[in-house]
C-alpha cells in the first residue's frame, strides 16, 4: 500500500495534526509513484495532539512513538519510528510548519 503522512505544527493553537492518506484505488496499482497526483490519495485518518505533550515527549519525558500511537491511530512500528523522527525535526525547525512522509510497502527492503 502506498501511504503518506502529513504532519502540521500549528504554533498559534499549540497543536500537532497528523493526517494519514493512502492510495486505495485498485486501478492505480500500476501507476508509478512519481505519476501519482494529490487527488489519488484518500484521507484515511486525522489525529490531533496537544503541542505541550509532543514537546514533552521530544524532550524525553515520554516515548514519542508511544505518544503518537493512539487507540485510533496505530501505524506499524517502523512507520511510527520514522514519523517520530519527522515530528522531532519539525519541532526543531525554526521556519517549518509542516512535513510529509511517503511509504510504499511494495518497494522491497534493501
TIMI-2910 file (N, C-alpha, C, CB; in pm, 1 decimal, decimal comma, always signed):
<rs>
+----------+----------+----------+----------+----------+----------+----------+----------+----------+----------+----------+----------+------+
!      n_x !      n_y !      n_z !     ca_x !     ca_y !     ca_z !      c_x !      c_y !      c_z !     cb_x !     cb_y !     cb_z ! resn !
+----------+----------+----------+----------+----------+----------+----------+----------+----------+----------+----------+----------+------+
!    +84,6 !   -116,9 !     +0,0 !     +0,0 !     +0,0 !     +0,0 !    +89,5 !   +123,7 !     +0,0 !    -96,5 !     -0,5 !   +122,0 !  Unk !
!    +48,2 !   +223,6 !    -72,1 !   +121,4 !   +349,6 !    -73,5 !    +48,3 !   +447,1 !    +18,5 !   +134,0 !   +407,1 !   -219,2 !  Unk !
!   +122,7 !   +497,1 !   +114,5 !    +65,5 !   +586,8 !   +214,0 !   +152,7 !   +710,0 !   +227,6 !    +50,2 !   +516,0 !   +349,8 !  Unk !
!    +89,5 !   +818,2 !   +271,0 !   +167,0 !   +934,6 !   +309,1 !   +106,4 !   +992,1 !   +435,8 !   +170,5 !  +1040,2 !   +195,3 !  Unk !
!   +192,1 !  +1053,3 !   +512,6 !   +153,6 !  +1116,3 !   +637,5 !   +193,7 !  +1262,3 !   +630,1 !   +219,1 !  +1045,7 !   +759,9 !  Unk !
!    +99,6 !  +1350,1 !   +655,2 !   +124,6 !  +1493,2 !   +658,1 !   +121,0 !  +1536,8 !   +803,4 !    +20,2 !  +1572,0 !   +571,8 !  Unk !
!   +231,2 !  +1595,6 !   +849,8 !   +240,9 !  +1644,7 !   +987,6 !   +239,3 !  +1797,0 !   +984,1 !   +370,5 !  +1591,3 !  +1058,8 !  Unk !
!   +145,3 !  +1857,1 !  +1057,4 !   +127,8 !  +2002,0 !  +1056,7 !   +139,6 !  +2053,7 !  +1199,5 !     -9,3 !  +2041,8 !   +994,4 !  Unk !
!   +236,1 !  +2142,4 !  +1220,5 !   +255,2 !  +2205,8 !  +1350,7 !   +186,7 !  +2341,6 !  +1347,1 !   +407,6 !  +2220,0 !  +1386,0 !  Unk !
!    +90,7 !  +2360,2 !  +1435,3 !    +16,6 !  +2487,1 !  +1444,7 !    +59,9 !  +2556,2 !  +1573,1 !   -140,1 !  +2464,1 !  +1442,5 !  Unk !
!   +152,0 !  +2651,9 !  +1561,4 !   +204,5 !  +2720,1 !  +1679,0 !   +101,8 !  +2811,7 !  +1744,4 !   +326,7 !  +2799,8 !  +1641,7 !  Unk !
!    +11,3 !  +2867,9 !  +1666,2 !    -88,5 !  +2958,3 !  +1724,0 !   -185,5 !  +2884,1 !  +1816,5 !   -166,5 !  +3028,7 !  +1612,6 !  Unk !
!   -215,5 !  +2760,2 !  +1784,1 !   -306,1 !  +2678,4 !  +1866,4 !   -228,7 !  +2580,2 !  +1954,2 !   -404,6 !  +2601,6 !  +1776,8 !  Unk !
!    -95,6 !  +2573,5 !  +1934,2 !     -8,1 !  +2479,1 !  +2003,5 !    -59,9 !  +2335,5 !  +1988,2 !     +3,1 !  +2516,2 !  +2152,9 !  Unk !
!    -75,6 !  +2297,3 !  +1860,5 !   -127,4 !  +2164,9 !  +1827,2 !    -40,6 !  +2103,8 !  +1716,4 !   -277,5 !  +2172,9 !  +1782,8 !  Unk !
!    -39,3 !  +1972,5 !  +1713,7 !    +19,6 !  +1897,3 !  +1603,7 !    -91,0 !  +1811,3 !  +1544,8 !   +142,4 !  +1810,0 !  +1651,0 !  Unk !
!   -103,3 !  +1814,4 !  +1413,4 !   -201,0 !  +1730,8 !  +1344,9 !   -125,3 !  +1637,4 !  +1250,8 !   -305,9 !  +1817,7 !  +1266,6 !  Unk !
!   -160,3 !  +1510,4 !  +1255,3 !   -105,3 !  +1412,8 !  +1161,1 !   -222,0 !  +1357,7 !  +1079,8 !    -26,9 !  +1297,0 !  +1235,5 !  Unk !
!   -208,3 !  +1369,7 !   +948,1 !   -309,7 !  +1317,9 !   +856,6 !   -250,0 !  +1199,5 !   +781,9 !   -359,0 !  +1428,4 !   +757,0 !  Unk !
!   -322,6 !  +1090,1 !   +781,5 !   -279,5 !   +968,6 !   +712,7 !   -360,1 !   +953,8 !   +583,7 !   -296,8 !   +843,0 !   +804,1 !  Unk !
!   -289,5 !   +944,4 !   +472,5 !   -351,1 !   +927,1 !   +341,3 !   -305,1 !   +795,9 !   +281,1 !   -316,6 !  +1045,0 !   +247,5 !  Unk !
!   -385,6 !   +739,3 !   +193,4 !   -347,1 !   +616,6 !   +124,2 !   -405,7 !   +616,4 !    -16,8 !   -394,1 !   +491,8 !   +203,0 !  Unk !
!   -336,0 !   +546,0 !   -104,6 !   -387,5 !   +521,4 !   -239,3 !   -470,7 !   +394,7 !   -228,2 !   -270,9 !   +507,4 !   -348,0 !  Unk !
!   -600,5 !   +407,4 !   -247,3 !   -688,5 !   +291,6 !   -230,0 !   -754,1 !   +245,8 !   -360,1 !   -795,5 !   +323,8 !   -129,2 !  Unk !
!   -740,1 !   +323,4 !   -465,9 !   -798,9 !   +287,8 !   -594,4 !   -716,2 !   +176,2 !   -658,2 !   -806,7 !   +411,7 !   -688,3 !  Unk !
!   -775,7 !    +59,4 !   -675,3 !   -702,0 !    -54,0 !   -730,4 !   -657,3 !    -28,7 !   -874,2 !   -787,4 !   -179,5 !   -724,4 !  Unk !
!   -721,1 !    +64,3 !   -943,0 !   -681,2 !    +96,6 !  -1079,9 !   -548,6 !   +173,1 !  -1084,4 !   -790,5 !   +178,4 !  -1148,2 !  Unk !
!   -500,7 !   +219,4 !   -969,4 !   -375,5 !   +295,0 !   -963,3 !   -256,0 !   +207,1 !   -927,0 !   -388,1 !   +407,7 !   -862,8 !  Unk !
!   -278,3 !    +76,1 !   -913,9 !   -169,1 !    -13,3 !   -874,3 !    -51,1 !     -7,3 !   -970,2 !   -219,5 !   -155,6 !   -865,4 !  Unk !
!    -78,2 !     +5,6 !  -1096,5 !    +29,4 !     +4,3 !  -1195,0 !    +83,7 !   +143,9 !  -1225,3 !    -19,3 !    -59,7 !  -1322,6 !  Unk !
!    +24,5 !   +246,4 !  -1165,9 !    +73,9 !   +383,2 !  -1184,9 !   +197,2 !   +400,7 !  -1097,8 !    -36,0 !   +490,1 !  -1149,5 !  Unk !
!   +304,5 !   +447,9 !  -1156,2 !   +426,9 !   +466,7 !  -1078,3 !   +405,1 !   +575,7 !   -974,1 !   +546,2 !   +502,6 !  -1170,5 !  Unk !
!   +479,6 !   +564,6 !   -867,7 !   +467,8 !   +659,5 !   -757,5 !   +488,4 !   +802,0 !   -805,4 !   +568,0 !   +626,5 !   -647,9 !  Unk !
!   +583,9 !   +822,7 !   -894,3 !   +614,1 !   +957,1 !   -944,0 !   +496,8 !  +1018,0 !  -1020,0 !   +736,6 !   +953,1 !  -1033,7 !  Unk !
!   +409,6 !   +934,5 !  -1072,6 !   +296,2 !   +984,7 !  -1151,3 !   +167,5 !  +1000,1 !  -1070,8 !   +270,8 !   +892,6 !  -1266,9 !  Unk !
!   +172,3 !   +971,8 !   -942,9 !    +53,3 !   +990,5 !   -860,7 !    +25,6 !  +1139,1 !   -840,1 !    +69,5 !   +919,9 !   -725,0 !  Unk !
!   -102,6 !  +1173,7 !   -832,0 !   -144,2 !  +1311,0 !   -806,6 !   -197,2 !  +1321,0 !   -663,7 !   -252,0 !  +1356,8 !   -909,3 !  Unk !
!   -206,8 !  +1440,8 !   -612,9 !   -262,8 !  +1461,7 !   -478,2 !   -401,9 !  +1400,1 !   -467,6 !   -268,9 !  +1612,7 !   -444,4 !  Unk !
!   -480,2 !  +1410,9 !   -573,1 !   -617,3 !  +1359,3 !   -570,6 !   -622,9 !  +1206,4 !   -568,9 !   -693,9 !  +1411,4 !   -690,6 !  Unk !
!   -509,6 !  +1138,7 !   -590,9 !   -506,0 !   +992,9 !   -585,9 !   -498,2 !   +940,6 !   -442,6 !   -387,8 !   +941,1 !   -666,2 !  Unk !
!   -469,2 !  +1029,2 !   -347,9 !   -458,6 !   +992,0 !   -207,6 !   -589,5 !  +1022,7 !   -135,6 !   -341,1 !  +1065,9 !   -140,3 !  Unk !
!   -634,7 !   +927,8 !    -55,6 !   -759,5 !   +939,2 !    +19,2 !   -725,3 !   +958,0 !   +166,9 !   -850,4 !   +813,1 !     -2,3 !  Unk !
!   -787,7 !  +1056,2 !   +230,9 !   -764,6 !  +1078,3 !   +373,7 !   -824,8 !   +962,3 !   +452,0 !   -825,5 !  +1214,2 !   +420,3 !  Unk !
!   -738,3 !   +889,0 !   +522,0 !   -782,9 !   +773,5 !   +599,4 !   -814,4 !   +811,5 !   +743,8 !   -677,0 !   +664,1 !   +596,4 !  Unk !
!   -727,9 !   +895,5 !   +801,7 !   -746,2 !   +929,7 !   +942,1 !   -668,8 !  +1057,0 !   +973,2 !   -700,5 !   +813,5 !  +1034,1 !  Unk !
!   -717,4 !  +1128,9 !  +1072,1 !   -652,3 !  +1250,5 !  +1119,6 !   -649,7 !  +1248,0 !  +1271,7 !   -725,1 !  +1377,9 !  +1067,2 !  Unk !
!   -532,7 !  +1272,2 !  +1328,4 !   -516,5 !  +1274,9 !  +1474,3 !   -455,3 !  +1409,5 !  +1512,8 !   -426,5 !  +1155,1 !  +1524,6 !  Unk !
!   -507,0 !  +1467,9 !  +1620,1 !   -457,0 !  +1596,3 !  +1669,4 !   -402,1 !  +1576,7 !  +1809,7 !   -568,8 !  +1704,9 !  +1668,4 !  Unk !
!   -287,6 !  +1639,3 !  +1834,9 !   -218,3 !  +1626,2 !  +1963,3 !   -195,6 !  +1763,5 !  +2023,9 !    -83,9 !  +1551,9 !  +1946,3 !  Unk !
!   -192,4 !  +1768,2 !  +2155,4 !   -155,0 !  +1888,9 !  +2226,5 !     -4,7 !  +1911,0 !  +2206,7 !   -191,9 !  +1878,9 !  +2378,4 !  Unk !
!    +33,8 !  +2031,9 !  +2169,6 !   +173,2 !  +2062,8 !  +2143,1 !   +263,4 !  +2043,6 !  +2264,2 !   +184,7 !  +2202,9 !  +2094,5 !  Unk !
!   +212,0 !  +2075,7 !  +2384,1 !   +292,1 !  +2058,1 !  +2505,6 !   +326,4 !  +1910,1 !  +2526,6 !   +216,4 !  +2113,6 !  +2628,8 !  Unk !
!   +232,0 !  +1823,0 !  +2498,8 !   +253,5 !  +1679,5 !  +2513,4 !   +361,5 !  +1631,3 !  +2415,8 !   +121,6 !  +1602,7 !  +2490,2 !  Unk !
!   +357,6 !  +1680,3 !  +2292,7 !   +457,3 !  +1642,5 !  +2191,6 !   +594,5 !  +1695,2 !  +2230,4 !   +417,2 !  +1695,8 !  +2052,4 !  Unk !
!   +601,6 !  +1820,4 !  +2272,6 !   +729,5 !  +1879,8 !  +2313,7 !   +788,4 !  +1805,2 !  +2432,5 !   +711,4 !  +2028,3 !  +2348,8 !  Unk !
!   +704,5 !  +1764,5 !  +2524,8 !   +750,0 !  +1688,4 !  +2641,0 !   +806,7 !  +1552,8 !  +2598,5 !   +634,5 !  +1668,8 !  +2740,7 !  Unk !
!   +739,6 !  +1488,2 !  +2504,1 !   +787,1 !  +1358,7 !  +2455,3 !   +919,5 !  +1374,7 !  +2379,7 !   +681,0 !  +1293,2 !  +2364,0 !  Unk !
!   +931,6 !  +1481,2 !  +2302,5 !  +1056,4 !  +1506,2 !  +2229,7 !  +1170,8 !  +1529,3 !  +2328,3 !  +1041,3 !  +1628,0 !  +2134,9 !  Unk !
!  +1141,4 !  +1597,3 !  +2437,7 !  +1242,8 !  +1626,0 !  +2540,0 !  +1284,2 !  +1499,4 !  +2615,6 !  +1189,9 !  +1730,7 !  +2639,0 !  Unk !
!  +1211,1 !  +1391,2 !  +2597,2 !  +1249,0 !  +1264,9 !  +2659,6 !  +1166,8 !  +1228,2 !  +2781,5 !  +1391,3 !  +1269,9 !  +2697,7 !  Unk !
!  +1068,6 !  +1311,0 !  +2816,5 !   +984,2 !  +1279,6 !  +2931,6 !   +892,8 !  +1160,5 !  +2904,0 !   +900,8 !  +1400,9 !  +2970,0 !  Unk !
!   +856,9 !  +1141,5 !  +2780,3 !   +771,6 !  +1030,1 !  +2737,1 !   +832,1 !   +972,6 !  +2609,0 !   +621,7 !  +1076,8 !  +2714,0 !  Unk !
!   +790,0 !   +853,5 !  +2572,0 !   +831,0 !   +792,8 !  +2446,3 !   +748,5 !   +855,7 !  +2334,7 !   +813,4 !   +637,3 !  +2449,4 !  Unk !
!   +814,9 !   +921,9 !  +2239,8 !   +741,9 !   +990,8 !  +2133,2 !   +662,4 !   +893,8 !  +2047,3 !   +838,2 !  +1069,6 !  +2046,0 !  Unk !
!   +718,3 !   +778,9 !  +2014,8 !   +644,3 !   +679,8 !  +1935,5 !   +516,9 !   +640,2 !  +2010,0 !   +732,6 !   +554,0 !  +1906,7 !  Unk !
!   +528,4 !   +614,1 !  +2138,6 !   +412,0 !   +578,6 !  +2219,2 !   +310,7 !   +691,8 !  +2228,4 !   +455,6 !   +538,6 !  +2357,6 !  Unk !
!   +359,9 !   +813,8 !  +2230,2 !   +271,2 !   +929,8 !  +2235,5 !   +194,7 !   +945,8 !  +2105,0 !   +351,0 !  +1056,9 !  +2265,5 !  Unk !
!   +261,4 !   +921,9 !  +1993,3 !   +196,3 !   +938,0 !  +1862,7 !    +94,0 !   +828,4 !  +1835,2 !   +300,7 !   +938,9 !  +1752,3 !  Unk !
!   +118,6 !   +708,8 !  +1887,7 !    +23,5 !   +599,2 !  +1867,7 !    -92,8 !   +615,8 !  +1965,7 !    +93,0 !   +460,2 !  +1886,9 !  Unk !
!   -213,0 !   +604,2 !  +1913,9 !   -333,1 !   +614,0 !  +1996,8 !   -421,7 !   +493,0 !  +1969,2 !   -410,3 !   +747,0 !  +1969,0 !  Unk !
!   -534,9 !   +487,8 !  +2035,3 !   -628,6 !   +377,6 !  +2012,8 !   -677,5 !   +374,9 !  +1868,0 !   -748,2 !   +389,1 !  +2108,3 !  Unk !
!   -687,9 !   +491,8 !  +1805,1 !   -740,1 !   +500,2 !  +1668,9 !   -632,0 !   +518,9 !  +1562,7 !   -837,9 !   +612,8 !  +1659,9 !  Unk !
!   -513,1 !   +557,4 !  +1603,5 !   -402,9 !   +582,8 !  +1511,3 !   -283,7 !   +501,2 !  +1558,7 !   -367,9 !   +735,9 !  +1503,5 !  Unk !
!   -260,1 !   +388,9 !  +1491,7 !   -158,3 !   +294,9 !  +1537,8 !    -76,9 !   +245,3 !  +1418,5 !   -223,2 !   +175,8 !  +1613,3 !  Unk !
!    +10,5 !   +332,4 !  +1363,4 !    +92,1 !   +287,6 !  +1249,5 !   +190,9 !   +180,2 !  +1291,7 !   +167,4 !   +405,9 !  +1187,2 !  Unk !
!   +234,5 !   +100,6 !  +1194,8 !   +335,3 !     -1,9 !  +1219,4 !   +457,6 !    +63,2 !  +1284,4 !   +374,5 !    -74,7 !  +1087,1 !  Unk !
!   +531,4 !    -14,4 !  +1363,0 !   +643,7 !    +40,5 !  +1439,6 !   +745,6 !   +110,8 !  +1351,3 !   +712,0 !    -69,7 !  +1517,5 !  Unk !
!   +780,2 !    +51,8 !  +1237,0 !   +879,6 !   +117,7 !  +1151,0 !   +826,9 !   +251,3 !  +1098,1 !   +918,0 !    +25,9 !  +1033,2 !  Unk !
!   +698,3 !   +259,4 !  +1065,7 !   +639,5 !   +386,4 !  +1022,7 !   +633,8 !   +483,9 !  +1140,2 !   +497,8 !   +364,2 !   +963,9 !  Unk !
!   +591,9 !   +435,9 !  +1255,8 !   +580,7 !   +521,0 !  +1373,8 !   +716,4 !   +579,2 !  +1413,2 !   +521,6 !   +442,0 !  +1490,7 !  Unk !
!   +820,9 !   +500,0 !  +1398,6 !   +955,6 !   +547,5 !  +1430,5 !   +997,0 !   +658,8 !  +1334,9 !  +1056,9 !   +431,5 !  +1424,5 !  Unk !
!   +968,9 !   +641,7 !  +1206,9 !  +1000,8 !   +747,0 !  +1109,8 !   +914,1 !   +870,7 !  +1131,8 !   +982,2 !   +694,8 !   +966,5 !  Unk !
!   +787,7 !   +849,8 !  +1167,9 !   +701,2 !   +963,8 !  +1200,0 !   +756,7 !  +1042,0 !  +1318,8 !   +557,7 !   +915,8 !  +1230,3 !  Unk !
!   +802,2 !   +971,0 !  +1420,6 !   +858,8 !  +1036,3 !  +1538,3 !   +981,6 !  +1118,5 !  +1500,1 !   +895,6 !   +932,0 !  +1645,4 !  Unk !
!  +1065,5 !  +1065,1 !  +1413,9 !  +1182,1 !  +1139,1 !  +1367,2 !  +1143,4 !  +1264,4 !  +1290,6 !  +1268,2 !  +1050,8 !  +1280,4 !  Unk !
!  +1041,4 !  +1253,3 !  +1206,8 !   +994,7 !  +1367,9 !  +1129,1 !   +931,8 !  +1473,7 !  +1219,7 !   +893,8 !  +1322,7 !  +1022,7 !  Unk !
!   +857,1 !  +1430,0 !  +1320,8 !   +796,2 !  +1524,2 !  +1415,4 !   +905,3 !  +1595,6 !  +1494,7 !   +698,5 !  +1450,9 !  +1511,4 !  Unk !
!  +1006,8 !  +1522,6 !  +1537,0 !  +1118,9 !  +1583,4 !  +1609,2 !  +1186,8 !  +1689,1 !  +1522,4 !  +1221,0 !  +1475,5 !  +1652,1 !  Unk !
!  +1210,7 !  +1656,7 !  +1396,4 !  +1272,5 !  +1752,9 !  +1304,3 !  +1181,4 !  +1873,5 !  +1281,7 !  +1304,7 !  +1685,3 !  +1169,8 !  Unk !
!  +1052,2 !  +1848,0 !  +1270,7 !   +956,1 !  +1956,3 !  +1250,5 !   +957,1 !  +2052,6 !  +1368,4 !   +815,4 !  +1900,0 !  +1229,9 !  Unk !
!   +962,4 !  +1999,2 !  +1488,7 !   +964,9 !  +2085,2 !  +1607,2 !  +1100,5 !  +2151,5 !  +1626,6 !   +929,1 !  +2004,8 !  +1731,0 !  Unk !
!  +1204,4 !  +2097,5 !  +1564,4 !  +1336,3 !  +2159,5 !  +1572,7 !  +1357,7 !  +2267,1 !  +1467,9 !  +1442,7 !  +2055,1 !  +1559,2 !  Unk !
!  +1272,7 !  +2269,3 !  +1364,9 !  +1285,7 !  +2367,9 !  +1257,3 !  +1232,4 !  +2503,2 !  +1303,4 !  +1210,7 !  +2320,8 !  +1130,3 !  Unk !
!  +1302,4 !  +2607,5 !  +1266,4 !  +1259,5 !  +2741,4 !  +1306,2 !  +1148,1 !  +2795,0 !  +1217,2 !  +1377,4 !  +2836,6 !  +1303,4 !  Unk !
!  +1150,3 !  +2758,2 !  +1090,4 !  +1052,6 !  +2816,1 !   +998,6 !   +955,4 !  +2714,8 !   +937,5 !  +1124,5 !  +2886,7 !   +889,0 !  Unk !
!   +975,2 !  +2587,6 !   +958,9 !   +887,2 !  +2487,1 !   +900,1 !   +763,4 !  +2463,8 !   +984,6 !   +961,6 !  +2356,9 !   +881,4 !  Unk !
!   +650,2 !  +2451,5 !   +919,1 !   +526,7 !  +2422,7 !   +992,4 !   +463,2 !  +2291,8 !   +949,0 !   +427,6 !  +2535,5 !   +974,0 !  Unk !
!   +518,0 !  +2230,1 !   +844,0 !   +464,5 !  +2100,7 !   +803,5 !   +569,1 !  +2021,2 !   +727,6 !   +339,2 !  +2118,6 !   +717,8 !  Unk !
!   +549,2 !  +1890,8 !   +731,4 !   +635,8 !  +1798,9 !   +658,7 !   +553,1 !  +1676,3 !   +622,6 !   +762,3 !  +1759,7 !   +743,1 !  Unk !
!   +601,5 !  +1600,3 !   +527,6 !   +528,2 !  +1480,0 !   +489,4 !   +624,6 !  +1364,7 !   +466,2 !   +443,8 !  +1505,3 !   +363,4 !  Unk !
!   +576,4 !  +1246,8 !   +494,5 !   +649,9 !  +1123,1 !   +470,5 !   +567,5 !  +1036,2 !   +377,2 !   +681,0 !  +1048,3 !   +603,9 !  Unk !
!   +637,3 !   +962,0 !   +293,2 !   +571,2 !   +871,9 !   +199,3 !   +624,8 !   +732,2 !   +220,0 !   +592,0 !   +917,5 !    +52,8 !  Unk !
!   +534,9 !   +633,6 !   +221,4 !   +573,5 !   +494,0 !   +237,9 !   +508,6 !   +410,6 !   +128,4 !   +533,3 !   +441,4 !   +378,0 !  Unk !
!   +586,8 !   +317,8 !    +75,7 !   +536,1 !   +225,8 !    -25,3 !   +582,0 !    +86,4 !    +13,6 !   +585,4 !   +264,4 !   -169,5 !  Unk !
!   +493,1 !     +4,8 !    +66,5 !   +532,9 !   -128,1 !   +113,3 !   +549,7 !   -227,3 !     -2,9 !   +429,4 !   -181,5 !   +212,6 !  Unk !
!   +530,1 !   -182,1 !   -124,3 !   +553,6 !   -267,4 !   -240,4 !   +699,1 !   -260,4 !   -284,9 !   +461,5 !   -227,3 !   -355,6 !  Unk !
!   +772,8 !   -160,1 !   -235,7 !   +914,2 !   -149,4 !   -270,0 !   +990,0 !   -243,5 !   -177,6 !   +966,5 !     -1,1 !   -257,2 !  Unk !
!  +1067,8 !   -335,6 !   -233,3 !  +1138,6 !   -431,6 !   -148,0 !  +1242,0 !   -362,3 !    -58,7 !  +1207,2 !   -538,1 !   -234,1 !  Unk !
!  +1256,3 !   -410,2 !    +62,9 !  +1355,7 !   -356,7 !   +155,3 !  +1494,0 !   -394,7 !   +107,7 !  +1331,8 !   -407,8 !   +298,7 !  Unk !
!  +1587,7 !   -304,7 !   +127,3 !  +1726,3 !   -328,6 !    +82,2 !  +1807,4 !   -384,6 !   +195,2 !  +1791,6 !   -199,4 !    +29,5 !  Unk !
+----------+----------+----------+----------+----------+----------+----------+----------+----------+----------+----------+----------+------+
</rs>
